Amino acid sequence: MARSWKYTRGVHEVGTGCYAYLQPDGSWGWSNAGLIADGEASLLVDTLFDLELTADMLSQMRDATPAAQSIDTLVNTHSNGDHTYGNSLVGDASIITSAATAEEMAEITPAVMAQFLAHADEMGPAGAFFKHNFSPFHFEGIEVAMPTQTFEGEMQVQVGDKHVRLIEVGPAHTRGDVLVVSEEDRVVFTGDILFIEGTPIMWEGPVENWIRACEQIEAMDVDVVVPGHGPITDPQGARAVREYLTYVRDEARSRYDSGMTVHDAARDIALGDYSSWGDSERIAVNVSTLYGEFSGDDDPPDTASLFGLMAEIAR
């Protein structure tokens, strides 16, 4: 069923009063979002990376359905700015996310991103790579609206007569990843648990949580799966992500056991068919996170160093 949707920018109706908003090509910062509506009630799934992008999305949603004129509820699937920085444009909506996501949202603010961009030219190859990926977005002057309600585990939300389940599956991609399931529409919005035709990036882990989240999506009785990045898919779209994570876990483990450094392991792992996925240089972050998991090292990664390694691999 998912194959009937083209991967084009804008609003796509995926159920009766259920919409996906897509941003090709799905690379760094170009995320998807969604809207679940019934009667005059509406629930927005995620905002976008800056105010201009989010305002355009909301305008297109208002054109698609009167229910989008005033958003009742916003759910943030995780903390990354490309899913949260437009929150302030939803007015008086209740903003819901997992408790872990709410905590993490306060750390990488738009001001931090703006500062990185302002000094990118001083940071060598890592800065050039950062600037290449994030200069299309405008972070200045954004004050992110923070969640007004949090949960742990699962939560039920009513949208008109529709039943919406919020399922916490993190930590995985980030600390508190959430799936949003519109039961009557038979649609799930996965946030960045799924990157379709793009390389997943594991900032947090553990990898087994992410693999289980993919298995949960595969087993869902839904027709449509809207990923955090990439084209609309179906439950089997989660299989490719699970297989990638399993492959990288096993390849990284063998190199960790042999004493290879993160740098050497990331360069050494042959990606095969996965090399055609967008942003394959994210293997650097994935190997770094896995090495930390294998060793029990909970220290935060050296982000600048990882961006330098990704820049090297991307070249």
C-alpha positions, -999 to +999 in steps of 0.1 A: +000+000+000+028+024+009+043+022-026+014+043-040+028+074-024+055+094-042+084+108-023+076+144-029+078+174-006+046+183+012+013+169+026+003+133+017-030+118+030-023+084+044-056+077+061-090+094+065-079+126+081-043+114+086-014+130+068+023+127+064+045+157+056+076+147+037+109+165+030+131+149+004+159+139+003+157+130+040+193+138+047+206+158+077+178+180+090+153+171+063+128+153+085+092+141+081+062+150+103+025+141+105-010+152+114-039+131+128-073+148+126-109+139+133-137+165+132-123+196+147-096+178+167-060+175+156-027+161+168+006+171+152+035+147+151+067+167+153+077+201+140+106+209+116+142+223+120+134+260+118+104+284+119+102+290+082+100+254+073+075+247+101+053+277+091+052+264+055+042+229+067+015+242+089+001+263+061-001+233+038-018+213+066-044+240+070-051+238+033-055+200+036-079+200+065-098+226+086-088+207+117-053+220+113-064+256+118-058+252+155-036+223+167-048+208+199-019+185+207+017+182+195+037+150+201+075+152+198+089+118+189+123+126+202+146+155+211+165+163+179+160+199+166+147+188+132+117+174+151+113+201+178+126+235+168+093+247+153+073+239+185+067+275+193+044+279+162+017+255+175+003+282+198-016+269+229-013+232+220-005+207+247+030+194+239+036+157+249+067+136+248+086+111+269+102+123+301+136+113+288+130+134+256+119+164+276+151+163+296+173+159+265+156+187+245+171+214+268+207+204+258+212+210+221+194+243+216+190+264+185+215+288+200+241+260+202+235+251+166+238+288+155+271+291+174+285+260+157+276+274+123+290+308+132+324+292+140+323+263+115+350+279+093+374+277+123+369+240+128+386+225+097+371+195+079+346+188+107+333+224+105+331+223+068+311+191+070+288+206+097+283+237+076+275+217+044+248+198+062+232+225+084+237+259+066+203+256+048+185+260+082+180+292+102+185+288+140+188+324+151+160+337+173+143+304+179+130+297+215+118+261+216+084+255+233+091+228+258+067+199+266+038+205+289+032+168+296+055+138+298+050+101+302+070+069+305+062+036+288+029+041+270+002+068+268-033+069+251-044+102+235-079+108+221-082+128+188-119+131+182-131+095+179-096+083+170-074+064+195-037+073+194-011+053+212+022+068+222+048+041+228+082+048+243+109+026+227+140+046+236+168+050+245+178+040+210+184+068+184+180+093+213+172+088+250+134+088+248+122+078+213+084+075+209+062+058+183+029+074+175+002+049+163-032+061+149-052+029+154-082+037+133-060+050+104-037+020+107-007+044+105+024+046+127+048+076+128+081+063+139+103+094+144+139+086+138+136+049+148+133+046+110+154+062+083+142+048+050+168+048+022+191+067+046+216+056+072+204+055+108+225+074+133+228+060+168+235+089+192+224+070+222+218+032+221+218+005+233+215-011+199+193-039+212+166-014+221+166-001+186+165-036+171+135-045+193+118-013+183+122-023+146+108-057+154+078-041+172+071-020+140+074-051+118+048-069+140+023-040+140-011-044+124-008-012+104-008-004+066+014+027+066+046+036+082+058+072+082+096+073+090+114+102+106+134+106+073+128+091+039+098+079+019+066+063+033+069+026+038+051-003+054+060-025+084+085-044+064+104-012+059+116-016+095+133-049+085+161-032+065+169-009+094+170-038+118+193-058+095+216-028+091+218-023+129+224-061+134+251-061+107+270-030+121+267-043+157+283-076+147+310-061+125+319-035+151+320-062+178+346-083+159+368-052+154+364-041+190+375-076+202+405-075+179+417-041+194+408-018+165+402+019+172+369+035+164+385+054+136+400+023+120+369+002+125+346+028+109+369+029+079+373-008+077+337-021+079+325-029+043+290-015+040+281-034+008+246-026-003+242-002+026+268+021+010+241+032-014+220+046+015+223+083+021+247+096+047+266+063+050+294+082+068+272+079+099+289+046+104+315+066+124+289+076+151+274+042+151+307+025+157+316+050+184+283+044+202+287+006+199+323+007+212+311+027+243+284+001+248+309-028+245+333-012+270+307+002+294+319+037+289+291+061+295+311+093+288+295+115+260+312+112+227+336+138+212+311+153+187+337+174+169+360+144+165+331+123+151+321+151+126+357+151+115+357+113+110+324+115+091+339+143+069+368+120+062+346+090+053+323+112+032+352+124+011 
